[in-house]
Amino acid sequence: MTRRTVRIAMNGVTGRMGYRQHLVRSILSLQQQGGLDLGDGTTLWPEPVLVGRREHALRAMAEQHGIEHWSTDLDAVLADPSVEIYFDAQVTSAREDAVRRAIAAGKHIYCEKPTATSLDGALELARLAVAAGVKHGVVQDKLFLPGLQKLKRLVDGGFFGRILSIRGEFGYWVFEGDWQSAQRPSWNYRAEDGGGIVADMFPHWEYVMHETFSRVRTVQALATTHVPQRWDERGKPYDATADDAAYGIFQLDGGAVAQINSSWTVRVNRDELVEFQVDGTHGSAVAGLRNCRVQHRSATPKPVWNPDLPATEAFRDQWQEVPDNTEFDNGFKAQWELFLRHVVLDEPWRWDLTAGARGVQLAELGLRSSAEGRRLDVPELSL
Ligand SMILES: NC(=O)c1ccc[n+]([C@@H]2O[C@H](COP(=O)([O-])OP(=O)(O)OC[C@H]3O[C@@H](n4cnc5c(N)ncnc54)[C@H](O)[C@@H]3O)[C@@H](O)[C@H]2O)c1
């Protein structure tokens, strides 16, 4: 076996996503399994170079995980020709500038969503990456979740017949931060810092709908801020200027209607933190992060509306679990592996910065739809 080392500048690794999902669960986990077997006698060895603003935090993390290289000087890391990939999981508002610099330095780009804070900015990044001839990608982790992979399997297998509707329910209660600390960073609740649930979640919903069903043609959304005051990481009160709940209706190519609620101000009475119910002429499914249950038309009960009687059937028991039939790895790691293969072996890859821009576009149009109180077309993007 020959070893092919790929050095990756990882910016934003002290954050929730950067640390847990990308550094620990993806890159370090690939190292723990001995690298990525490319199947041609080569093992790809990903080597992180940690980048960030806070020296003490980076040093402590590097020591804890035995990582040799880290720096607070992004430009110096980008000037190092042995670094091939720039990865960005910083706060959203810091991404565009850093990714631009990385493209200018000729690095391949992989980054978290949303790729920028505006559609213009996101498209510009895609154009710059194409013009520079670098490889580029955006995280679309939900596609690699077991529940959504099973759902996609059902769609591809023709289970649903004609798909009529999709109802998505995402959310949980994010504590305000006063009497119990908040479980998400405070910038998420400040519009001026790139926060807001539309900017955060509509990019996910765009690729979930696009890849699992079909392209989104229109959006109608109502975004609101239910909790106007929160307390930050230091216990200081601040005005929550960003939307913390969004109620969206989307029309898809082919006629299906998707309705997705996203909220940080609901309490969970579901099996999973996100669930999608898909109803088709031949069957229905409810998919979450891990599980997926189905009901075929041949097994559909015939409820009769009668409010005078208690419910006679346990409706939720009438669904059947879809088996795994395979092993599912961590979704972030699975996508990292495909990106690394794309970079080194030139394997096909479609989750690029243009796909990232589609997510930003849906978020931008969702917010505009809400502000203007009307349904908007979602034009196809071209670079
Ligand atoms: N794919 C997903 O499921 C998913 C989930 C959550 C967040 N995200 C995305 O990941 C990115 C990071 O989110 P997070 O929840 O990890 O955030 P976080 O606040 O936990 O981490 C942010 C990181 O950015 C760094 N940073 C750089 N400039 C900063 C600045 N000016 N102010 C504050 N921090 C700064 C921080 O040091 C930290 O490393 C966001 O773009 C978010 O949209 C993706």
The ligand as a MOL file (V3000), in Angstrom:
LIG
                    3D

  0  0  0     0  0            999 V3000
M  V30 BEGIN CTAB
M  V30 COUNTS 44 48 0 0 0
M  V30 BEGIN ATOM
M  V30 1 N -24.4600 20.7970 8.3880 0
M  V30 2 C -25.1080 20.9950 9.5000 0
M  V30 3 O -25.9560 20.2190 9.9150 0
M  V30 4 C -24.8440 22.2260 10.3200 0
M  V30 5 C -25.3440 22.3250 11.6210 0
M  V30 6 C -25.0580 23.4530 12.3630 0
M  V30 7 C -24.3100 24.4870 11.8250 0
M  V30 8 N -23.8540 24.3730 10.5470 0 CHG=1
M  V30 9 C -23.0610 25.4610 9.9410 0
M  V30 10 O -21.7460 25.3800 10.4620 0
M  V30 11 C -21.2210 26.6850 10.6750 0
M  V30 12 C -20.7300 26.7840 12.1180 0
M  V30 13 O -21.8040 26.6020 12.9950 0
M  V30 14 P -21.5880 26.1290 14.5090 0
M  V30 15 O -22.9180 25.8310 15.0490 0
M  V30 16 O -20.5210 25.0990 14.5600 0 CHG=-1
M  V30 17 O -21.0680 27.5080 15.1440 0
M  V30 18 P -20.0830 27.7520 16.3790 0
M  V30 19 O -20.4060 29.1030 16.8880 0
M  V30 20 O -20.1320 26.6040 17.3310 0
M  V30 21 O -18.6320 27.7450 15.7290 0
M  V30 22 C -18.1850 28.7950 14.9190 0
M  V30 23 C -16.7070 28.6710 14.6080 0
M  V30 24 O -16.3320 29.8330 13.8460 0
M  V30 25 C -15.2610 30.5040 14.4980 0
M  V30 26 N -15.3560 31.9380 14.1950 0
M  V30 27 C -14.6710 32.5520 13.2050 0
M  V30 28 N -14.9810 33.8420 13.1570 0
M  V30 29 C -15.8700 34.0780 14.1290 0
M  V30 30 C -16.5460 35.2450 14.5790 0
M  V30 31 N -16.3590 36.4150 13.9950 0
M  V30 32 N -17.4040 35.1010 15.6190 0
M  V30 33 C -17.6020 33.9110 16.2000 0
M  V30 34 N -16.9840 32.7710 15.8200 0
M  V30 35 C -16.1180 32.8610 14.7990 0
M  V30 36 C -15.3790 30.1040 15.9640 0
M  V30 37 O -14.1410 30.2690 16.6180 0
M  V30 38 C -15.7980 28.6600 15.8350 0
M  V30 39 O -14.6780 27.8340 15.5660 0
M  V30 40 C -22.3240 27.6640 10.3160 0
M  V30 41 O -22.1100 28.1900 9.0320 0
M  V30 42 C -23.5780 26.8180 10.3220 0
M  V30 43 O -24.5350 27.2780 9.3690 0
M  V30 44 C -24.1080 23.2840 9.8060 0
M  V30 END ATOM
M  V30 BEGIN BOND
M  V30 1 1 1 2
M  V30 2 2 2 3
M  V30 3 1 2 4
M  V30 4 1 4 5
M  V30 5 2 4 44
M  V30 6 2 5 6
M  V30 7 1 6 7
M  V30 8 2 7 8
M  V30 9 1 8 9
M  V30 10 1 8 44
M  V30 11 1 9 10
M  V30 12 1 9 42
M  V30 13 1 10 11
M  V30 14 1 11 12
M  V30 15 1 11 40
M  V30 16 1 12 13
M  V30 17 1 13 14
M  V30 18 2 14 15
M  V30 19 1 14 16
M  V30 20 1 14 17
M  V30 21 1 17 18
M  V30 22 2 18 19
M  V30 23 1 18 20
M  V30 24 1 18 21
M  V30 25 1 21 22
M  V30 26 1 22 23
M  V30 27 1 23 24
M  V30 28 1 23 38
M  V30 29 1 24 25
M  V30 30 1 25 26
M  V30 31 1 25 36
M  V30 32 1 26 27
M  V30 33 1 26 35
M  V30 34 2 27 28
M  V30 35 1 28 29
M  V30 36 1 29 30
M  V30 37 2 29 35
M  V30 38 1 30 31
M  V30 39 2 30 32
M  V30 40 1 32 33
M  V30 41 2 33 34
M  V30 42 1 34 35
M  V30 43 1 36 37
M  V30 44 1 36 38
M  V30 45 1 38 39
M  V30 46 1 40 41
M  V30 47 1 40 42
M  V30 48 1 42 43
M  V30 END BOND
M  V30 END CTAB
M  END
